[in-house]
Amino acid sequence: MHRLADNFISQLSLTELRIQWAAVWGTQPHRYIRREMLEKSLEFKLCQHGGEGLTPEQQKRLDNLIAQYKRNPEHFDQVNMSAIKPGTRLVRVWRGKRYNVIIRATGYEFDGRIFKSLSQIASDITGTRWNGWVFFGLKERAG
């Protein structure tokens, strides 16, 4: 079934793929989800219907994520600082130079110093005011 489902899915137009995805998942896919992810998650769901599935722990985690999405489809667009674990490295290339920030429990480490906000770091790098979340690609620029 895996090969057959994969071949069938790859032949669908994007509109048909979104319709099939919605039919098997029971909700509309997020408007920004890429084709590759739609294909993989549709393939997974079809395999699951065929008897293949997740471990109970994986299923519980997935059910929680789906419930969050159904309650608020914008949930995953909203960046939650607590979701970014200490030790995570953010990288941004600005005017040909690479900048690294490390998320720390107490703030953001940049250039050997701890900052309270990413906006302070973005301003230091660019010399102008920036939303730090936008500058480091954690949030899309509004409108």
Steps between C-alpha positions, in 0.01 A plus 500: 500500500786738578628507139149521356399783734824688429449477121133601527577799724781635284265510199247729673482871427555721806125569520418128479769424756355753747150352447623143559699613804195670651288189434730262687606734781154650561619863494633746246879509462678815615519750215882510506570128520733397218413238241769262629350502849147456364617200298687339790221550751236374255714197425542437873126526564420259215758253637351542846156413362668192353607377842839667539526759773680688774610393843250596773733781614532638146124479451435691823740777394342521155148508647604792723642692204186437294280615788703821530465562128124434500451743792708769330632449144726804553663334803809388313546844342538655844855461626519385858831578667459203733501278190857607423724299726814641663802406293323561170719696257347762274700592191451803276712618211486879469689680225729205445589444864372209709356575846427239769275533802465229763177475697578491872263453793575858604482665157684504168877466473661700223861605463584382852219700667150415621217708356140520621352509149577395146400848387798647688730260317341568160540874561867453596561302180312726259525840664124545460189390690385148423257252645749237614260212440458614138874568453593146610219337300293383796198706396384628163481872441139620524304582184 
